[in-house]
Amino acid sequence: MKAIEYLSLYLPHKLYVWDSVKEKPIVMNMGEGSSTNWVGIKSISRYHDDGNYVYKPLLFPPTMLFEEMEHKAERFIPMNHLEIFGYKHNAKYCYNLSGGVWSSFRGLRVWQAQLMLKWHFDVFNLIQEGKALDKSKLAS
C-alpha cells in the first residue's frame, strides 16, 4: 500500500508525524511541501514511496487499546468505549494479543475503525514495519 493511501485516512484527525531532519513532531495536512509546524501529505507520501522515511507517523500500538491514554485532553481506556458496542467479541478475530498486531479487520465495523483512526492507533501494522513510530514510547 502506498503511503498516501494509508496516511490519507488519518487526515481528518490532526495526525502528528516525526520529522527526522528537524527531530520534532509536526502536523500532517492536505498540502504539498512543509514548514516548521506542518508537512503536506504529498511530501510525506513522496518520501515514503521512495523508501526514504523522513517523516514517520506517530501512532499508538494496538496494545494501548487496553491502557489509559489521553486524546484531546480526555483520559480514557479506548477498549471501554469500543466494548460498549460489542467490540470485545470482534477483537478476538481481529487482534493478536501475543503478537501485538492486527491480523484481520473482518468483523470490525466501520465506526470502530474510524474511532481507532481518530485516536491515532496503528491499524495498518506500520510500527511493526518500521514505517511509523510508537507514540506511547516517544512521550515517555
C-alpha positions in Angstrom: 0.0 0.0 0.0 1.4 3.4 -0.9 1.9 6.0 1.9 -0.7 8.4 0.6 -3.4 5.6 0.8 -2.9 4.7 4.5 -2.0 8.2 5.7 -5.0 9.8 4.0 -7.3 8.0 6.4 -5.7 9.9 9.3 -6.0 13.4 7.6 -9.2 14.5 9.4 -7.7 13.7 12.8 -4.7 16.0 13.1 -2.1 13.3 12.9 1.4 14.2 14.0 4.4 12.9 12.1 8.0 12.8 13.3 10.4 14.9 11.2 13.7 13.1 11.4 15.6 16.1 10.0 14.2 18.6 12.5 13.8 15.9 15.2 10.4 17.1 16.3 6.8 16.3 15.7 4.8 18.3 13.1 1.2 18.1 12.0 0.3 16.4 8.7 -2.1 18.3 6.4 -3.6 18.3 2.9 -0.9 20.4 1.3 2.3 19.8 -0.5 5.6 21.0 0.9 6.3 21.8 4.5 7.1 24.5 7.1 8.4 24.4 10.7 5.0 23.3 12.0 3.4 21.2 9.3 4.0 18.9 6.4 1.8 18.1 3.4 0.7 14.6 2.8 2.0 14.8 -0.8 5.5 15.5 0.6 5.2 12.6 3.1 4.0 10.1 0.5 6.8 11.1 -1.9 9.4 10.2 0.7 7.6 7.1 1.8 7.0 5.7 -1.7 10.7 6.2 -2.5 11.7 4.2 0.6 13.2 7.2 2.3 11.3 7.7 5.6 12.0 11.3 6.5 8.5 11.6 8.1 7.0 8.8 10.2 3.5 9.0 11.6 3.3 9.0 15.4 0.8 6.2 16.3 -0.3 4.3 19.3 0.3 0.5 19.1 -2.9 -1.7 19.4 -1.8 -2.8 22.9 -2.8 0.8 24.1 -6.4 -0.1 23.4 -6.3 -1.7 26.9 -4.5 1.1 28.7 -5.5 4.5 29.9 -4.5 7.2 27.4 -5.1 10.8 26.7 -6.5 12.2 23.5 -7.6 15.8 23.1 -7.3 16.5 26.8 -9.6 13.5 27.7 -8.3 10.5 29.6 -9.9 7.1 28.9 -9.4 3.4 28.1 -10.2 3.0 24.4 -11.4 -0.5 24.7 -14.1 0.6 27.2 -15.6 2.8 24.6 -15.5 0.1 22.0 -16.8 -2.7 24.3 -20.0 -0.8 24.9 -20.9 -1.6 21.3 -19.8 -5.2 21.4 -16.2 -4.7 20.2 -14.7 -7.2 22.5 -16.4 -10.1 20.6 -14.9 -8.8 17.3 -11.5 -8.1 18.8 -10.9 -11.9 19.2 -11.0 -12.2 15.5 -9.1 -9.0 14.6 -6.3 -8.6 17.1 -3.4 -11.0 18.1 -2.6 -10.0 21.7 0.6 -12.0 21.9 2.0 -10.7 18.6 0.7 -7.1 19.1 -0.5 -6.8 15.5 -3.8 -6.7 13.7 -4.3 -10.0 11.8 -7.6 -9.1 10.1 -10.3 -6.5 10.0 -13.0 -9.0 9.4 -15.7 -8.3 11.9 -14.7 -4.8 12.6 -17.4 -2.2 11.9 -16.6 1.0 10.0 -17.3 3.2 13.0 -14.9 1.1 15.1 -12.1 1.5 12.7 -12.9 5.3 12.4 -12.6 5.7 16.2 -9.2 3.9 16.1 -8.0 6.2 13.4 -9.3 9.3 15.3 -7.4 8.1 18.4 -4.2 7.6 16.2 -4.0 3.9 16.6 -1.8 1.9 14.2 -4.4 -0.1 12.4 -2.1 -1.0 9.5 0.8 -2.5 11.4 3.0 0.4 10.4 5.0 0.4 13.6 6.0 -3.3 13.1 7.1 -2.5 9.5 9.2 0.5 10.6 7.0 3.0 8.8 5.7 4.6 11.9 6.9 5.4 15.5 5.2 4.2 18.7 3.7 7.4 20.1 3.5 5.9 23.7 7.3 5.4 23.8 8.1 8.8 22.4 6.0 10.6 25.0 7.9 8.9 27.9 
